[in-house]
């Protein structure tokens, strides 16, 4: 797996979208979409900060280009997601909404999480980045989800996540549970409880365990 990762990062460093895409999609003949996301795509996206540092003038455009490449790969992996769901054979009737809070623009983690919830058998709706509270309220009214998963990459956006959670707790259309995840919780996992979350899930295995043993 390390060889696959090293090769993919090498292609990303060249900003070579075509070859990166071909390589990643070719890997899906050998590894699962879960392995692709967790062992190659997610860590390769995080590697850009290690490579350039937070203060580098190059970081923003490099990160945007690489994020675009990875997003394209994830979007084109959906048929493998559906196949993986069939392999696991789990099916729930409950709806789950996956989103990022207001001002959170980094949505790839949420997009991967949405696919993981789909594989784990949930009826999943991915709203995406920068979701205002009023927009979420409309989605809740329409979809009547049992679960809402909020992904936060930037620690400073935890404030907006809390505001979204507080608004949800006041929403008469939502009586379900709130799942949190994302890079913002790594340094202090306990913060998910302080901002009002019910569950903190990072990996596919945690999502799968929640699906099989959680509040279903």
Secondary structure, 3 states (H helix, E strand, C coil): CHHHHHHHHHHHHCCCHHHHHHHHHHHCCCCCHHHHHHHHHHHHHHHHHHHHCCCCCCHHHHHHHHHHHHHHHHHCCHHHHHHHHHHHCCCCCCEEEEEEECCCCCCHHHHHHHHHHHHCCCEEEEEEEEECHHHHHHHHHHHCCCEEEEECCCHHHHHHHHHHHHHHHCCCCCCCEEEEECHHHCCCCCHHHHCCCCEECCCHHHHHHHHHHCCC
